[in-house]
Each structure stands twice: as C-alpha cells, then as structure tokens.
Amino acid sequence: MTTADFSPERTAALWILKTGSTLPELVPAQGDFEDWVRTGLGPLECPLRVLQADQAAAPQFHWPHWSQVAGIVITGSHAMVTDELPWMQACAAWLRAAVDRGVPVLGICFGHQLLGHALGGVVGPNPRGLELGTVTVEATPAAAADPLWHALPPAFAANAVHYQSVLQPPPGAVLLARNAHEGVHAFRMGAACWGVQFHPEFNAQAMQGYIAHLKSAPAQAGPTPDAASLLARFAVYAGCSAS
C-alpha cells in the first residue's frame, strides 16, 4: 500500500501513542503528555484516542485497524530508545507500517527518536549532553516547501529537554531543523511523517517544571508560539481539524 492508497474512513480517529508520563508534580495542575498534545491540536472534528505504548508487547494488545487511523502523534517519554525494550520494538514495527501506508505521523522528542530508530536512523546520547530550556531552532532551506513547516520563520523559539538525539537521520529523510546543540531537530520521511526533537506541546510552565526538576544547567523558559503551531497544522494535514 502506498501513500496514494491511504484512505481512512470518515470515522477514523487521531491516535496519541503515549510512550511515557510527565513529572508527577506537574500532573495535578497541567495534566499529562496526552493532555498537552490534545490542547495543542486544537478543535477536532474526528475522535481522539490514546494508545498506551508500554502495553504494545502484551499478548492481549491490539493495534487499531488502519481504516480507523487518520493520523498518529507520538508523545515524549522519560525512557531511552537505546534501551530497545519489547514495547518500543513493537511500536517501531507499527510505525514503520504506518509510514509505508502514508499515514500522517508526528513524533515528539522520544517519539522523534523512536521514529528515527524505526526507519533506519541512529539514536544515541547527544555528545553535547543535555539540551534544556527554551532554545532557538533554525529551519533548513527544505522547510520552506514542507507542508507543516513552510509558514514558520527561519529561526524560532522552542522548548527542549533531552539527553539522546537522532544522531543520523533515516536514509532518505529530509532535514528540516537544527541548531548548534542539536543537528537533527526535525526531519520528514516521505510525504507524511515528521519527527521533532523539541516539544511543541510544552507551555512555559511545563518547561519551567523540567528546569526546576533537573537543576543541572542554567536555562530559561518562555513562550514558543511558532513551535506550538505545528500541532494544529498537523491536525489540519491529517484531516481532523475543526477550525
């Protein structure tokens, strides 16, 4: 099945593949990763469903039928892709199948790294160490023609917290963003699969929570409207936006 063959049913859902949870101290006031993604996507006209990724290797786990999948957003996680746990491998296989079918996919931080691993890239510790706080991300020239990135400025603020990175993007991937710390802040694979190392779903309060928790480097937290806009544009691309 090719990208052109992908035709979900009108009742298809936008699926959040939940690969982890945020800091416990942030949940009471702000909710968890899937709540932040839900907010960022904006008003939707299709159902929104959550898949618990850590159950993916269990015998009783069942992936949704492709006709019921309008798109997939992969959350961040405190796990490390290099651990190659059974649930990660099961998710990687499903994501490869999704990309082969032309299903719109957006991976965030750990989700970006999981996509990189699943599609043949190299993931590992960033040699520059932790990237933390509101940082500047620079779009590459290829971003100007990208369906999600074309409206973004050449450089914009984004929230980041990660130790590992996509050290080598998958073969054939298009590099969309980078900065001095992170060589692959975003890539696109094919027509409908994106990975972003930064966190478009983080608001300033979430970023400040991670800075306070890690206490390992000086960092600032601020608004990131350009980065945040990627989620709503992904909902439009997946045919799920009601706005």
C-alpha positions as CSV (number, residue, x, y, z in Angstrom):
1,M,0.0,0.0,0.0
2,T,1.4,3.4,-1.0
3,T,0.9,6.9,0.3
4,A,-1.6,7.5,-2.5
5,D,-3.6,4.4,-1.4
6,F,-4.1,5.7,2.2
7,S,-7.8,6.5,2.6
8,P,-9.1,6.2,6.2
9,E,-12.8,6.0,7.0
10,R,-14.7,9.2,7.8
11,T,-15.0,7.9,11.4
12,A,-11.2,7.4,11.7
13,A,-9.5,8.8,14.9
14,L,-6.4,10.7,15.5
15,W,-4.3,8.5,17.8
16,I,-1.9,9.6,20.5
17,L,0.7,6.9,21.1
18,K,1.5,7.6,24.8
19,T,5.1,6.5,25.4
20,G,5.5,8.0,28.9
21,S,4.3,10.4,31.5
22,T,5.4,13.8,32.6
23,L,6.8,14.6,36.1
24,P,4.3,13.6,38.8
25,E,4.4,17.1,40.3
26,L,3.2,18.7,37.0
27,V,0.1,16.4,36.6
28,P,-2.3,17.9,39.1
29,A,-2.3,21.3,37.6
30,Q,-1.5,20.6,34.0
31,G,-2.3,17.0,33.2
32,D,-0.1,14.6,31.3
33,F,1.6,14.5,27.9
34,E,-1.6,13.4,26.1
35,D,-3.5,16.3,27.6
36,W,-0.9,18.8,26.4
37,V,-1.0,17.3,22.9
38,R,-4.8,17.4,22.9
39,T,-4.7,21.1,23.7
40,G,-2.1,21.8,21.1
41,L,-4.1,20.1,18.3
42,G,-6.9,22.5,18.8
43,P,-10.6,21.8,18.0
44,L,-11.0,18.4,16.2
45,E,-13.8,17.0,14.1
46,C,-12.6,13.4,14.4
47,P,-12.3,11.3,17.5
48,L,-9.1,11.4,19.6
49,R,-7.9,8.1,21.1
50,V,-4.9,7.2,23.3
51,L,-2.8,4.1,22.9
52,Q,-0.6,3.0,25.9
53,A,2.7,2.2,24.2
54,D,4.1,0.3,27.2
55,Q,1.4,-2.3,26.6
56,A,2.2,-2.8,23.0
57,A,4.2,-6.1,23.5
58,A,1.5,-7.7,25.7
59,P,-0.3,-10.7,24.0
60,Q,-3.7,-9.1,24.5
61,F,-2.8,-5.8,22.9
62,H,-4.4,-4.9,19.6
63,W,-3.5,-2.1,17.3
64,P,-6.4,-0.3,15.6
65,H,-7.3,-1.2,12.1
66,W,-5.7,1.1,9.5
67,S,-9.1,2.3,8.3
68,Q,-9.7,3.8,11.8
69,V,-6.4,5.7,11.8
70,A,-6.4,9.3,10.5
71,G,-3.1,10.1,12.0
72,I,-0.7,9.4,14.9
73,V,1.1,11.7,17.4
74,I,3.8,10.0,19.4
75,T,4.5,11.6,22.8
76,G,7.7,12.2,24.6
77,S,8.9,9.9,27.4
78,H,11.5,9.7,30.1
79,A,12.5,6.3,28.6
80,M,15.5,5.9,26.3
81,V,15.1,4.5,22.8
82,T,18.5,2.8,23.2
83,D,17.1,0.5,25.8
84,E,15.2,-1.2,23.0
85,L,12.5,-2.6,25.3
86,P,10.0,-5.0,23.8
87,W,7.2,-2.4,23.7
88,M,9.5,0.0,21.9
89,Q,10.2,-2.6,19.2
90,A,6.5,-3.4,18.9
91,C,5.8,0.3,18.5
92,A,8.6,0.8,16.0
93,A,7.2,-2.0,13.8
94,W,3.7,-0.4,13.9
95,L,5.1,3.0,13.0
96,R,7.1,1.5,10.0
97,A,3.9,0.1,8.7
98,A,2.1,3.4,9.2
99,V,4.8,5.3,7.3
100,D,4.6,2.7,4.5
101,R,0.9,3.3,4.2
102,G,1.2,7.1,4.1
103,V,-0.5,7.6,7.5
104,P,0.3,11.1,8.8
105,V,2.7,10.7,11.8
106,L,4.2,13.2,14.1
107,G,6.8,12.1,16.7
108,I,7.8,14.4,19.6
109,C,11.2,14.1,21.4
110,F,11.3,10.4,22.4
111,G,8.7,9.9,19.6
112,H,11.0,11.6,17.2
113,Q,13.9,9.4,18.3
114,L,11.6,6.3,18.1
115,L,10.7,7.2,14.5
116,G,14.4,7.7,13.7
117,H,15.3,4.3,15.1
118,A,12.3,2.6,13.4
119,L,13.1,4.0,10.0
120,G,16.8,3.1,10.0
121,G,18.4,6.1,11.6
122,V,20.9,6.1,14.5
123,V,19.8,7.2,18.0
124,G,22.1,7.7,21.0
125,P,23.4,10.1,23.7
126,N,23.9,13.6,22.3
127,P,27.7,14.2,22.6
128,R,27.0,17.8,23.8
129,G,24.9,16.4,26.7
130,L,21.6,17.7,27.9
131,E,19.7,20.3,25.9
132,L,17.3,22.1,28.3
133,G,15.0,25.2,28.2
134,T,13.6,27.5,25.6
135,V,16.2,27.4,22.7
136,T,16.4,28.8,19.2
137,V,15.7,26.3,16.4
138,E,16.8,27.1,12.8
139,A,14.8,25.9,9.9
140,T,16.7,24.5,6.9
141,P,16.0,25.7,3.3
142,A,14.0,22.5,2.7
143,A,11.5,23.6,5.4
144,A,10.2,26.4,3.1
145,A,8.5,23.7,0.9
146,D,7.3,21.5,3.7
147,P,3.5,21.2,4.4
148,L,4.0,21.7,8.2
149,W,7.0,24.0,8.2
150,H,6.5,26.4,5.3
151,A,4.8,29.1,7.5
152,L,7.5,29.1,10.2
153,P,10.2,31.8,10.3
154,P,13.8,30.8,9.6
155,A,14.5,30.8,13.4
156,F,12.1,30.4,16.3
157,A,11.9,29.6,20.0
158,A,11.1,26.0,21.0
159,N,11.2,24.1,24.3
160,A,13.6,21.2,24.7
161,V,14.7,18.7,27.3
162,H,16.6,15.6,26.1
163,Y,19.8,13.7,26.6
164,Q,19.5,11.5,23.5
165,S,19.2,12.5,19.8
166,V,18.8,11.2,16.3
167,L,22.5,11.2,15.6
168,Q,21.9,10.1,11.9
169,P,18.5,10.6,10.3
170,P,16.9,7.7,8.4
171,P,18.1,7.2,4.9
172,G,16.2,9.4,2.6
173,A,14.9,11.7,5.3
174,V,14.7,15.5,4.7
175,L,16.4,17.6,7.4
176,L,14.0,20.4,8.5
177,A,15.6,22.0,11.5
178,R,18.8,22.1,13.7
179,N,20.7,24.3,16.0
180,A,24.2,24.5,17.5
181,H,23.4,21.8,20.1
182,E,21.2,19.5,18.0
183,G,22.0,18.5,14.5
184,V,18.6,16.9,13.8
185,H,15.9,19.0,15.5
186,A,13.3,17.8,12.9
187,F,13.1,15.6,9.8
188,R,10.5,14.5,7.4
189,M,10.3,11.0,5.9
190,G,8.3,10.6,2.8
191,A,5.2,12.8,2.4
192,A,3.5,12.5,5.7
193,C,5.9,11.5,8.6
194,W,7.6,14.1,10.8
195,G,9.9,13.9,13.8
196,V,10.6,16.9,16.0
197,Q,13.2,16.8,18.9
198,F,11.7,19.8,20.6
199,H,8.4,19.9,22.4
200,P,5.6,21.9,20.6
201,E,3.2,20.8,23.3
202,F,5.1,22.3,26.2
203,N,4.0,25.7,27.6
204,A,6.3,27.9,29.7
205,Q,5.0,26.4,32.9
206,A,5.8,22.8,31.8
207,M,9.3,23.9,30.6
208,Q,9.9,25.6,33.9
209,G,8.9,22.5,35.8
210,Y,11.5,20.4,34.0
211,I,14.2,23.1,34.6
212,A,13.4,23.1,38.3
213,H,13.4,19.3,38.5
214,L,16.7,18.8,36.7
215,K,18.6,21.7,38.3
216,S,21.6,20.6,36.2
217,A,22.1,23.6,33.9
218,P,21.1,27.2,33.7
219,A,18.1,27.5,31.4
220,Q,15.2,29.8,30.7
221,A,11.6,29.1,29.9
222,G,9.4,31.3,27.7
223,P,6.6,31.3,25.2
224,T,7.0,29.3,21.9
225,P,4.0,30.2,19.7
226,D,5.8,29.2,16.4
227,A,6.8,25.8,17.7
228,A,3.4,25.2,19.2
229,S,1.6,25.9,15.9
230,L,3.0,22.7,14.4
231,L,0.4,20.6,16.3
232,A,-2.6,22.4,14.9
233,R,-1.1,22.3,11.4
234,F,-0.6,18.5,11.8
235,A,-4.3,18.2,12.7
236,V,-5.2,20.0,9.5
237,Y,-2.9,17.8,7.5
238,A,-4.5,14.7,9.0
239,G,-7.9,16.0,8.0
240,C,-9.0,16.2,11.6
241,S,-9.1,19.9,12.4
242,A,-12.4,21.6,13.1
243,S,-11.0,25.1,12.9
